[in-house]
Amino acid sequence: MVLAVCVMLVAGVVLGRAFSPGGPAVGAAARMVVDARQQVTPIGDIVGAVINENFWSADDPVHPNWHGNYLGRTIARVRDLSPSNGRKFAVRFGQTLTDGQWGKDGYDWQAAFDPKRWDTSVDEFLDYVGLVGGEPYLGVNFGSRTAREAGGLVAYVNGTDPNNQFVQMRIQRGREEPYNVRHWILGFEQYGQWVTGNLANRAFDFANPQAQHGGDPEWFGKPSSNPQFFAARAAQFVREMRSASTIPIEISTPFNNWDLTYWGGPEDSVKAIAGGLGDAVDGLALRFYPASPVHGETDADLLGRPETLADKLDMLRTLLLREEQTDKKLAISDVEYNNRYGGTTDQTHQLVNGLFVADTLRVLASKGVSSAFYFAISAPAGNGSGYSYFEQGDVERAMPTYLATQLVARHLGAEVVASDVSRSRVATADGGKSGSFSYPTLTVLPSLSSDRKTLYLVVINKHLMYDQQTEVNLQGVRVSGQAQIVTLTGLSPQAQAGEVSVSESIRGIGNSFTYSFPAHSVTGLVIPLSVPVP
């Protein structure tokens, strides 16, 4: 064991958190088999986050203190989240409520150029992405703006025609070359009534004939609450956006919540969105915030929900295969996640949320999700929101979610390989209104480097009380003899920033070895191979 862990055990309660231990008797060993010869799926841009804070460029005369007081202070920290597989840290624009909420006006990309406004402009966003060495993902305002305006934004970002008014605008603002942003999304969460555009009777709903800025006349009375209306209008956006870009772009569409309960449920939403829009777009976007009265709010509930997400992704894949009429395969993309929509609860700040983040990344990687985003990089300094990698916005106080993301990022290869975990301890959670459920508490994300000379393992022990002695068997590889091991844990699942620890060690191993993974921990192993995997 890398690090000794002390826990308080009182009649199945860990520091006040209800938990049902379950599983094999104490001392029984779990078994983990990894077969590096069997590729499961390439790993996409799953290490990423949303911007939810203002940012200004370094020479902005109106906001000269941008670097110390605003998002600029996070640059060095975010650079340290770059994955070991050579992919960039994905950064999605989300500082402003792009589509607006509850009928309010959403993001106006041209108005954001006013330096006296608190809106982050697209130039400032892309400046930040460049400074952190990231991959940009941009959204367009679907809820209160038009397809033509979306096309104008794409032209501004990617256009090259000097006669185009938006290209001229970019050049006049000091940027001659296009940004060449490849990844775009058609607004956010259009399936929910809280998003502008879902209804047709609020001040800025595009389908409202009385909308304050005129709405979108072609779509009056056709709000996004009807998925067929959404799909038809989204196709119009796609045409405008693709025609405005001089490079091929990938466009994702809002699809559903992670439990697939909106837009009529799984089958109806697949038929309406994938069936009606599948030939036009490249990916379907989901939101994963499982902690709720419906799905449960205890630590055990939270740690079990990545398994439920995996089941939902399998269901979605099956439905898509049934619906797809062409050879084109829609990606599952832009999965935004944190543990709950309200980010100010204690749980969001704790080690248990770091375990949840690591296990969510495991599921996203193993299910071939093309892009994913933790919400969010940072909250303003002094803000106690859990929607941040940094406690109170202080970059010197990295939250467990940051440390867990960093550990996964540094132990990530180019492709997931096959694995099986048996005899893991099993936990049972209340499950909220959905009812109780059980899940294995020992999980692994195995991946192989692009040169096939390094095997990475990320092992999550989600059990809140027990270490798990594990027999590890590595197949299809020749281990060189030593592994670098990094472990993230703390004295309890409720440990917060400053109370969690990261330990490192080197251990000699063979193709078979036994290891004790500490309770409530994430462990990363870098295993050099003496010969590349065939």
KOLVEX-312554 format. One record per residue (C-alpha): residue number from 0; x, y, z. Coordinates in Angstrom, 2 decimals. Layout:
<nutis>
NUTI  nr       x       y       z
NUTI NUM       X       Y       Z
...
</nutis>
This chain:
<nutis>
NUTI  nr       x       y       z
NUTI   0    0.00    0.00    0.00
NUTI   1    1.40    3.39   -0.98
NUTI   2   -0.21    5.48    1.74
NUTI   3   -1.77    4.45    5.04
NUTI   4   -5.38    5.56    5.37
NUTI   5   -7.30    6.06    8.61
NUTI   6  -11.09    5.85    8.58
NUTI   7  -13.78    6.00   11.24
NUTI   8  -16.08    2.97   11.17
NUTI   9  -19.27    3.09   13.23
NUTI  10  -22.02    0.58   12.39
NUTI  11  -21.61    0.98    8.63
NUTI  12  -21.40    4.80    8.77
NUTI  13  -18.36    6.68    7.47
NUTI  14  -18.23   10.12    9.05
NUTI  15  -21.98   10.53    8.84
NUTI  16  -22.42    9.19    5.30
NUTI  17  -24.81    6.23    4.94
NUTI  18  -23.09    3.30    3.24
NUTI  19  -23.70   -0.42    2.87
NUTI  20  -20.31   -2.22    2.67
NUTI  21  -21.32   -5.45    0.89
NUTI  22  -19.05   -7.67   -1.14
NUTI  23  -16.51  -10.32   -0.16
NUTI  24  -15.28  -10.79    3.37
NUTI  25  -12.42   -8.64    4.63
NUTI  26   -9.15  -10.03    3.26
NUTI  27  -10.58  -11.60    0.11
NUTI  28   -8.64  -10.45   -2.94
NUTI  29  -10.21   -8.85   -6.00
NUTI  30   -8.94   -9.91   -9.41
NUTI  31   -8.05   -7.54  -12.28
NUTI  32   -7.16   -8.79  -15.76
NUTI  33   -5.90   -6.43  -18.47
NUTI  34   -5.36   -7.64  -22.04
NUTI  35   -3.37   -5.04  -23.98
NUTI  36   -3.78   -6.97  -27.25
NUTI  37   -7.48   -6.14  -27.43
NUTI  38   -8.22   -2.53  -28.38
NUTI  39  -11.57   -1.23  -27.13
NUTI  40  -11.69    2.34  -28.49
NUTI  41   -9.46    5.35  -29.21
NUTI  42   -9.45    8.03  -26.51
NUTI  43  -10.93   11.38  -27.52
NUTI  44  -10.84   14.86  -25.95
NUTI  45  -12.27   13.65  -22.67
NUTI  46   -9.96   15.76  -20.48
NUTI  47  -11.49   19.22  -20.64
NUTI  48  -13.52   21.84  -18.83
NUTI  49  -15.92   24.72  -19.36
NUTI  50  -15.02   28.38  -18.85
NUTI  51  -17.43   29.92  -16.37
NUTI  52  -15.57   33.11  -15.51
NUTI  53  -14.57   36.32  -17.23
NUTI  54  -11.31   36.63  -19.10
NUTI  55   -9.66   39.58  -20.79
NUTI  56   -6.55   39.71  -22.92
NUTI  57   -3.31   40.95  -21.46
NUTI  58   -3.29   44.35  -23.20
NUTI  59   -6.92   45.23  -22.46
NUTI  60   -6.77   48.84  -21.23
NUTI  61  -10.16   48.64  -19.51
NUTI  62   -9.23   45.58  -17.43
NUTI  63   -5.45   45.80  -16.83
NUTI  64   -5.65   43.46  -13.82
NUTI  65   -7.10   40.54  -15.82
NUTI  66   -4.25   38.14  -15.08
NUTI  67   -4.28   38.31  -11.30
NUTI  68   -7.96   38.81  -10.64
NUTI  69   -9.70   36.85  -13.37
NUTI  70   -9.40   33.62  -15.32
NUTI  71   -5.87   34.50  -16.44
NUTI  72   -4.56   33.41  -13.04
NUTI  73   -5.41   29.77  -13.89
NUTI  74   -3.22   29.52  -17.01
NUTI  75   -0.25   27.65  -15.48
NUTI  76   -2.54   25.28  -13.58
NUTI  77   -4.61   24.40  -16.63
NUTI  78   -1.46   23.78  -18.66
NUTI  79   -0.66   21.06  -16.14
NUTI  80   -3.84   19.20  -17.12
NUTI  81   -2.62   18.39  -20.64
NUTI  82   -3.04   14.63  -21.22
NUTI  83   -0.01   12.37  -21.53
NUTI  84   -1.38   10.96  -24.81
NUTI  85   -0.56   14.14  -26.71
NUTI  86   -4.14   15.40  -27.04
NUTI  87   -4.85   18.93  -25.89
NUTI  88   -6.89   19.94  -22.87
NUTI  89  -10.32   20.74  -24.30
NUTI  90  -11.71   24.16  -23.35
NUTI  91  -15.36   24.93  -24.08
NUTI  92  -16.83   28.39  -24.18
NUTI  93  -19.45   28.70  -21.49
NUTI  94  -18.70   31.86  -19.52
NUTI  95  -21.96   33.39  -20.64
NUTI  96  -25.30   31.59  -20.59
NUTI  97  -25.08   31.11  -24.34
NUTI  98  -28.77   30.46  -25.01
NUTI  99  -29.99   32.49  -22.05
NUTI 100  -32.09   31.08  -19.20
NUTI 101  -35.81   31.31  -18.48
NUTI 102  -36.45   33.43  -21.56
NUTI 103  -33.64   35.94  -21.08
NUTI 104  -31.44   37.03  -23.94
NUTI 105  -28.39   34.84  -24.53
NUTI 106  -24.90   35.56  -25.77
NUTI 107  -24.52   38.30  -28.39
NUTI 108  -21.07   37.66  -29.82
NUTI 109  -20.75   41.05  -31.50
NUTI 110  -21.89   43.04  -28.44
NUTI 111  -19.24   41.19  -26.40
NUTI 112  -16.53   43.11  -28.25
NUTI 113  -17.38   46.19  -26.18
NUTI 114  -14.50   46.30  -23.64
NUTI 115  -16.77   47.89  -21.05
NUTI 116  -19.04   44.85  -20.99
NUTI 117  -18.48   41.93  -18.65
NUTI 118  -18.98   39.44  -21.46
NUTI 119  -15.96   37.49  -22.61
NUTI 120  -15.45   37.98  -26.33
NUTI 121  -14.62   35.15  -28.70
NUTI 122  -11.15   36.69  -29.22
NUTI 123  -10.48   36.68  -25.49
NUTI 124  -11.69   33.10  -25.16
NUTI 125   -9.44   31.93  -27.98
NUTI 126   -6.54   33.93  -26.54
NUTI 127   -6.94   32.02  -23.27
NUTI 128   -7.19   28.66  -25.06
NUTI 129   -3.94   29.43  -26.85
NUTI 130   -2.18   30.40  -23.61
NUTI 131   -3.11   27.10  -21.94
NUTI 132   -2.26   25.08  -25.05
NUTI 133   -5.84   23.89  -25.32
NUTI 134   -8.32   22.76  -27.97
NUTI 135  -11.23   25.22  -28.39
NUTI 136  -14.90   24.22  -28.50
NUTI 137  -17.40   26.96  -29.37
NUTI 138  -21.17   27.16  -28.98
NUTI 139  -23.63   29.34  -30.89
NUTI 140  -26.75   30.96  -29.46
NUTI 141  -29.66   28.83  -30.63
NUTI 142  -32.24   30.06  -28.13
NUTI 143  -32.51   33.77  -28.83
NUTI 144  -30.54   34.37  -32.04
NUTI 145  -30.70   33.17  -35.65
NUTI 146  -28.91   30.81  -38.00
NUTI 147  -27.57   33.78  -39.94
NUTI 148  -25.98   35.19  -36.78
NUTI 149  -24.43   31.80  -36.05
NUTI 150  -23.00   31.73  -39.55
NUTI 151  -21.58   35.20  -38.97
NUTI 152  -19.71   33.98  -35.88
NUTI 153  -18.24   31.05  -37.82
NUTI 154  -17.18   33.42  -40.60
NUTI 155  -15.52   35.71  -38.06
NUTI 156  -13.62   32.80  -36.52
NUTI 157  -12.79   30.69  -39.60
NUTI 158  -13.44   32.81  -42.69
NUTI 159  -10.78   33.94  -45.19
NUTI 160  -12.76   35.92  -47.79
NUTI 161  -11.55   39.54  -47.44
NUTI 162  -14.88   40.74  -48.86
NUTI 163  -16.87   39.09  -46.07
NUTI 164  -18.01   41.68  -43.50
NUTI 165  -17.19   39.40  -40.56
NUTI 166  -13.73   38.57  -41.87
NUTI 167  -13.17   42.31  -42.31
NUTI 168  -14.32   42.80  -38.71
NUTI 169  -11.76   40.30  -37.44
NUTI 170   -8.97   41.86  -39.48
NUTI 171   -9.88   45.33  -38.22
NUTI 172   -9.68   43.99  -34.68
NUTI 173   -6.09   42.92  -35.33
NUTI 174   -6.40   39.27  -36.33
NUTI 175   -5.40   38.63  -39.94
NUTI 176   -5.34   34.82  -39.92
NUTI 177   -8.45   32.72  -39.15
NUTI 178   -8.60   30.86  -35.86
NUTI 179   -9.65   27.62  -37.57
NUTI 180  -11.84   26.31  -34.76
NUTI 181  -12.99   22.79  -35.65
NUTI 182  -15.51   22.01  -32.88
NUTI 183  -18.93   23.66  -32.53
NUTI 184  -22.22   23.01  -30.75
NUTI 185  -25.74   24.26  -31.49
NUTI 186  -26.55   25.91  -28.17
NUTI 187  -27.11   24.02  -24.94
NUTI 188  -29.88   21.98  -23.31
NUTI 189  -32.62   23.00  -25.74
NUTI 190  -34.71   20.11  -24.43
NUTI 191  -35.25   21.93  -21.10
NUTI 192  -37.84   24.63  -20.43
NUTI 193  -35.26   26.60  -18.42
NUTI 194  -33.40   27.38  -21.65
NUTI 195  -34.44   30.27  -23.86
NUTI 196  -35.90   28.91  -27.10
NUTI 197  -37.59   25.89  -25.53
NUTI 198  -40.87   27.85  -25.28
NUTI 199  -42.50   30.53  -27.41
NUTI 200  -43.93   33.01  -24.92
NUTI 201  -40.97   34.64  -23.16
NUTI 202  -39.15   37.88  -23.88
NUTI 203  -36.35   36.41  -26.02
NUTI 204  -37.60   32.98  -27.11
NUTI 205  -36.83   32.82  -30.85
NUTI 206  -40.30   31.35  -31.51
NUTI 207  -42.12   34.24  -29.79
NUTI 208  -43.70   36.71  -32.29
NUTI 209  -43.47   39.35  -29.55
NUTI 210  -39.80   38.75  -28.76
NUTI 211  -38.02   41.97  -27.80
NUTI 212  -35.43   41.81  -30.57
NUTI 213  -37.81   40.42  -33.19
NUTI 214  -37.22   36.71  -32.67
NUTI 215  -36.81   34.42  -35.66
NUTI 216  -39.91   34.96  -37.87
NUTI 217  -39.53   31.76  -39.86
NUTI 218  -39.84   29.81  -36.63
NUTI 219  -42.59   31.68  -34.81
NUTI 220  -44.74   29.21  -32.91
NUTI 221  -42.20   26.39  -33.42
NUTI 222  -40.19   26.21  -30.18
NUTI 223  -37.55   23.66  -29.25
NUTI 224  -39.88   21.90  -26.83
NUTI 225  -40.96   20.00  -29.95
NUTI 226  -37.88   17.97  -30.98
NUTI 227  -39.00   17.88  -34.63
NUTI 228  -39.06   21.68  -34.71
NUTI 229  -35.65   21.76  -33.04
NUTI 230  -34.16   19.31  -35.54
NUTI 231  -35.48   21.22  -38.54
NUTI 232  -34.19   24.56  -37.27
NUTI 233  -30.87   22.99  -36.24
NUTI 234  -30.40   21.77  -39.83
NUTI 235  -30.72   25.38  -40.96
NUTI 236  -28.03   26.43  -38.47
NUTI 237  -25.75   23.68  -39.71
NUTI 238  -26.06   24.82  -43.33
NUTI 239  -25.22   28.43  -42.45
NUTI 240  -22.29   27.43  -40.25
NUTI 241  -20.68   24.99  -42.66
NUTI 242  -20.96   27.38  -45.58
NUTI 243  -19.25   30.11  -43.53
NUTI 244  -16.17   28.04  -42.65
NUTI 245  -13.20   27.55  -44.94
NUTI 246  -12.17   24.41  -43.05
NUTI 247  -14.28   21.32  -42.28
NUTI 248  -15.97   21.70  -38.90
NUTI 249  -17.56   19.20  -36.53
NUTI 250  -20.95   20.20  -35.15
NUTI 251  -22.70   18.64  -32.17
NUTI 252  -26.32   19.06  -31.20
NUTI 253  -27.95   19.07  -27.76
NUTI 254  -29.58   15.67  -27.38
NUTI 255  -30.70   14.86  -23.86
NUTI 256  -29.94   14.64  -20.18
NUTI 257  -27.77   11.67  -19.19
NUTI 258  -30.78    9.65  -18.05
NUTI 259  -32.44   10.16  -21.48
NUTI 260  -35.72   11.40  -19.97
NUTI 261  -36.31   14.52  -22.11
NUTI 262  -37.82   15.00  -25.59
NUTI 263  -40.08   11.98  -25.09
NUTI 264  -37.48    9.62  -23.69
NUTI 265  -34.76    7.50  -25.33
NUTI 266  -36.53    6.12  -28.39
NUTI 267  -38.52    9.24  -29.29
NUTI 268  -35.54   11.56  -28.91
NUTI 269  -33.31    9.30  -31.00
NUTI 270  -35.92    9.21  -33.77
NUTI 271  -36.48   12.97  -33.69
NUTI 272  -32.92   14.21  -33.26
NUTI 273  -30.68   11.47  -34.66
NUTI 274  -33.25   10.45  -37.27
NUTI 275  -34.07   13.99  -38.36
NUTI 276  -30.63   15.55  -37.98
NUTI 277  -28.14   12.69  -38.05
NUTI 278  -26.96   13.30  -41.60
NUTI 279  -26.25   16.96  -40.84
NUTI 280  -24.41   16.86  -37.50
NUTI 281  -21.48   14.89  -36.14
NUTI 282  -22.31   14.35  -32.49
NUTI 283  -24.98   14.22  -29.78
NUTI 284  -24.37   16.18  -26.56
NUTI 285  -25.39   15.01  -23.08
NUTI 286  -25.34   16.49  -19.57
NUTI 287  -24.29   14.37  -16.56
NUTI 288  -25.21   15.82  -13.15
NUTI 289  -26.52   12.79  -11.25
NUTI 290  -26.70   13.99   -7.62
NUTI 291  -30.39   14.83   -7.10
NUTI 292  -33.46   13.70   -5.17
NUTI 293  -34.36   11.56   -8.18
NUTI 294  -31.06    9.68   -8.43
NUTI 295  -29.83   10.00   -4.84
NUTI 296  -27.58   12.45   -3.02
NUTI 297  -25.38   10.37   -0.71
NUTI 298  -21.72    9.63   -1.40
NUTI 299  -22.59    6.04   -2.28
NUTI 300  -25.21    7.27   -4.78
NUTI 301  -22.73    9.63   -6.42
NUTI 302  -20.00    6.99   -6.77
NUTI 303  -22.39    4.50   -8.34
NUTI 304  -23.82    6.75  -11.02
NUTI 305  -20.90    6.50  -13.50
NUTI 306  -21.92    2.84  -13.85
NUTI 307  -25.48    3.96  -14.57
NUTI 308  -24.14    6.42  -17.15
NUTI 309  -22.27    3.55  -18.81
NUTI 310  -25.53    1.61  -19.09
NUTI 311  -27.32    4.64  -20.59
NUTI 312  -24.54    5.14  -23.15
NUTI 313  -24.86    1.48  -24.15
NUTI 314  -28.62    1.95  -24.54
NUTI 315  -28.09    5.04  -26.67
NUTI 316  -25.59    3.25  -28.92
NUTI 317  -28.07    0.43  -29.48
NUTI 318  -30.85    2.86  -30.38
NUTI 319  -28.59    4.78  -32.73
NUTI 320  -27.57    1.62  -34.58
NUTI 321  -31.25    0.87  -35.09
NUTI 322  -32.04    4.40  -36.32
NUTI 323  -29.03    5.26  -38.46
NUTI 324  -29.82    4.97  -42.15
NUTI 325  -26.35    5.73  -43.54
NUTI 326  -22.77    4.66  -42.90
NUTI 327  -22.23    7.83  -40.88
NUTI 328  -21.91    7.14  -37.15
NUTI 329  -22.86    9.86  -34.71
NUTI 330  -20.40   10.45  -31.89
NUTI 331  -21.42   10.97  -28.28
NUTI 332  -19.85   14.34  -27.66
NUTI 333  -19.78   17.37  -25.41
NUTI 334  -20.65   15.51  -22.22
NUTI 335  -20.68   18.21  -19.56
NUTI 336  -20.50   16.92  -16.00
NUTI 337  -20.21   17.65  -12.30
NUTI 338  -22.02   15.98   -9.47
NUTI 339  -25.03   18.30   -9.29
NUTI 340  -26.56   21.41  -10.84
NUTI 341  -26.25   23.38   -7.57
NUTI 342  -22.50   23.48   -7.01
NUTI 343  -22.33   25.02   -3.53
NUTI 344  -22.93   21.88   -1.42
NUTI 345  -20.14   20.37    0.68
NUTI 346  -19.95   17.22   -1.44
NUTI 347  -18.79   19.15   -4.49
NUTI 348  -15.65   20.25   -2.63
NUTI 349  -14.70   16.85   -1.27
NUTI 350  -12.52   13.89   -2.19
NUTI 351  -15.65   11.88   -3.00
NUTI 352  -16.26   14.24   -5.93
NUTI 353  -12.68   13.68   -7.09
NUTI 354  -13.37    9.93   -7.14
NUTI 355  -16.57   10.62   -9.08
NUTI 356  -14.68   12.72  -11.63
NUTI 357  -12.00   10.04  -12.12
NUTI 358  -14.58    7.29  -12.53
NUTI 359  -16.65    9.42  -14.90
NUTI 360  -13.53    9.93  -17.05
NUTI 361  -13.06    6.15  -17.01
NUTI 362  -16.56    5.61  -18.38
NUTI 363  -16.26    8.39  -20.98
NUTI 364  -12.97    6.97  -22.25
NUTI 365  -14.09    3.34  -22.32
NUTI 366  -17.35    4.20  -24.11
NUTI 367  -15.60    6.17  -26.85
NUTI 368  -17.03    9.60  -26.01
NUTI 369  -15.35   12.12  -28.30
NUTI 370  -15.29   15.16  -25.99
NUTI 371  -16.17   15.93  -22.38
NUTI 372  -16.05   18.94  -20.07
NUTI 373  -15.94   19.31  -16.31
NUTI 374  -17.95   22.28  -15.09
NUTI 375  -15.98   24.45  -14.55
NUTI 376  -12.35   25.60  -14.64
NUTI 377  -12.79   28.32  -12.05
NUTI 378  -15.18   30.47  -10.10
NUTI 379  -14.22   34.09   -9.29
NUTI 380  -11.77   34.65   -6.45
NUTI 381  -13.53   34.37   -3.09
NUTI 382  -16.48   32.47   -4.55
NUTI 383  -17.24   29.28   -2.61
NUTI 384  -18.96   27.48   -5.49
NUTI 385  -18.02   23.88   -6.13
NUTI 386  -18.05   24.72   -9.82
NUTI 387  -14.30   25.16   -9.85
NUTI 388  -11.00   23.30   -9.81
NUTI 389   -9.84   25.72   -7.12
NUTI 390  -11.20   26.34   -3.62
NUTI 391  -12.52   29.91   -3.29
NUTI 392  -10.94   30.62   -6.69
NUTI 393   -7.44   30.34   -5.15
NUTI 394   -5.22   28.49   -7.63
NUTI 395   -2.88   27.51   -4.78
NUTI 396   -5.73   25.47   -3.23
NUTI 397   -6.42   22.79   -5.81
NUTI 398   -9.65   20.93   -5.11
NUTI 399   -9.81   17.12   -5.22
NUTI 400  -11.50   17.36   -8.63
NUTI 401   -8.43   19.11  -10.06
NUTI 402   -6.02   16.57   -8.57
NUTI 403   -8.13   13.65   -9.81
NUTI 404   -8.31   15.13  -13.32
NUTI 405   -4.55   15.71  -13.30
NUTI 406   -3.86   12.12  -12.21
NUTI 407   -6.06   10.69  -14.96
NUTI 408   -4.57   13.06  -17.56
NUTI 409   -1.06   11.91  -16.70
NUTI 410   -2.02    8.23  -16.99
NUTI 411   -3.82    8.26  -20.30
NUTI 412   -2.78    6.48  -23.47
NUTI 413   -4.07    6.73  -27.01
NUTI 414   -6.47    3.77  -26.85
NUTI 415   -8.41    1.90  -24.22
NUTI 416   -7.62   -1.81  -23.98
NUTI 417   -9.68   -4.69  -22.62
NUTI 418  -10.03   -5.36  -18.91
NUTI 419  -12.13   -7.28  -16.43
NUTI 420  -12.47   -6.80  -12.67
NUTI 421  -14.00   -9.57  -10.58
NUTI 422  -14.49  -10.18   -6.85
NUTI 423  -14.60   -6.44   -6.21
NUTI 424  -16.45   -5.31   -3.14
NUTI 425  -19.99   -4.28   -4.02
NUTI 426  -21.72   -1.20   -2.61
NUTI 427  -25.45   -0.59   -2.33
NUTI 428  -26.86    2.94   -2.49
NUTI 429  -30.32    4.30   -1.72
NUTI 430  -30.74    5.68   -5.24
NUTI 431  -33.23    8.42   -4.30
NUTI 432  -36.63    8.20   -5.96
NUTI 433  -35.16    5.84   -8.57
NUTI 434  -34.70    3.12   -5.95
NUTI 435  -31.68    1.35   -4.50
NUTI 436  -28.95   -0.06   -6.73
NUTI 437  -25.63   -1.87   -6.35
NUTI 438  -22.32   -1.47   -8.13
NUTI 439  -18.70   -2.71   -8.01
NUTI 440  -16.39   -0.37   -6.12
NUTI 441  -13.11   -1.27   -7.84
NUTI 442  -12.79   -0.04  -11.43
NUTI 443   -9.94    0.37  -13.90
NUTI 444   -9.17    2.40  -17.01
NUTI 445   -6.34    0.65  -18.90
NUTI 446   -4.82    2.33  -21.94
NUTI 447   -1.88    1.90  -24.26
NUTI 448    0.43    4.65  -25.52
NUTI 449    0.47    5.46  -29.24
NUTI 450    3.88    3.80  -29.65
NUTI 451    2.49    0.77  -27.75
NUTI 452    5.49    0.78  -25.39
NUTI 453    3.72    1.98  -22.23
NUTI 454    0.69    0.59  -20.43
NUTI 455   -1.25    2.99  -18.21
NUTI 456   -3.68    1.95  -15.48
NUTI 457   -6.01    4.25  -13.57
NUTI 458   -7.60    2.33  -10.70
NUTI 459  -10.42    3.81   -8.64
NUTI 460  -11.31    2.26   -5.30
NUTI 461  -14.72    3.80   -4.66
NUTI 462  -15.25    1.89   -1.44
NUTI 463  -15.64    4.43    1.35
NUTI 464  -14.23    2.18    4.09
NUTI 465  -12.03   -0.66    2.85
NUTI 466   -8.72   -1.04    1.05
NUTI 467   -8.98   -3.66   -1.69
NUTI 468   -6.22   -6.24   -2.04
NUTI 469   -6.10   -7.06   -5.74
NUTI 470   -4.45   -9.71   -7.90
NUTI 471   -3.42   -7.95  -11.12
NUTI 472   -2.73   -9.96  -14.27
NUTI 473   -1.37   -8.21  -17.38
NUTI 474   -1.78  -10.13  -20.62
NUTI 475   -0.30   -9.52  -24.06
NUTI 476    2.63   -7.49  -22.70
NUTI 477    6.20   -7.98  -21.50
NUTI 478    6.66   -5.78  -18.45
NUTI 479   10.12   -4.23  -18.06
NUTI 480   10.09   -4.75  -14.30
NUTI 481    9.18   -1.45  -12.64
NUTI 482    6.07    0.70  -12.42
NUTI 483    5.70    4.32  -11.38
NUTI 484    2.73    4.63   -9.02
NUTI 485    0.82    7.77   -8.00
NUTI 486   -2.01    7.66   -5.45
NUTI 487   -4.56   10.33   -4.54
NUTI 488   -6.41    9.84   -1.25
NUTI 489   -7.16   11.39    2.13
NUTI 490   -8.11   10.56    5.70
NUTI 491  -11.79   10.43    4.75
NUTI 492  -14.02   10.72    1.67
NUTI 493  -14.93   14.20    2.94
NUTI 494  -11.35   15.52    2.74
NUTI 495  -11.17   18.88    0.97
NUTI 496   -8.45   21.06   -0.56
NUTI 497   -5.36   20.88    1.63
NUTI 498   -6.58   17.64    3.25
NUTI 499   -5.95   15.28    0.34
NUTI 500   -2.53   13.95   -0.56
NUTI 501   -0.72   12.68   -3.64
NUTI 502    2.04   10.13   -3.05
NUTI 503    4.50    8.70   -5.56
NUTI 504    6.56    5.52   -5.55
NUTI 505    8.38    3.06   -7.81
NUTI 506    7.72   -0.65   -7.45
NUTI 507    9.07   -3.69   -9.18
NUTI 508    6.30   -5.72  -10.83
NUTI 509    5.85   -8.59  -13.23
NUTI 510    3.01   -9.64  -15.47
NUTI 511    1.24  -10.78  -12.32
NUTI 512    1.41   -8.97   -8.99
NUTI 513   -0.71   -8.15   -5.96
NUTI 514   -1.47   -4.62   -4.86
NUTI 515   -3.63   -3.06   -2.14
NUTI 516   -5.60   -0.08   -3.43
NUTI 517   -6.45    2.26   -0.53
NUTI 518  -10.04    3.06    0.38
NUTI 519  -11.52    6.11   -1.39
NUTI 520   -8.52    6.56   -3.69
NUTI 521   -7.41    6.99   -7.28
NUTI 522   -4.18    5.25   -8.29
NUTI 523   -2.26    5.72  -11.52
NUTI 524    0.36    3.26  -12.75
NUTI 525    2.84    3.84  -15.58
NUTI 526    4.15    0.45  -16.72
NUTI 527    7.01    0.48  -19.27
NUTI 528    7.06   -2.48  -21.64
NUTI 529   10.24   -4.19  -22.82
NUTI 530    8.79   -4.65  -26.33
NUTI 531    5.87   -2.86  -28.05
NUTI 532    2.51   -4.59  -28.00
NUTI 533    1.96   -6.18  -31.45
</nutis>
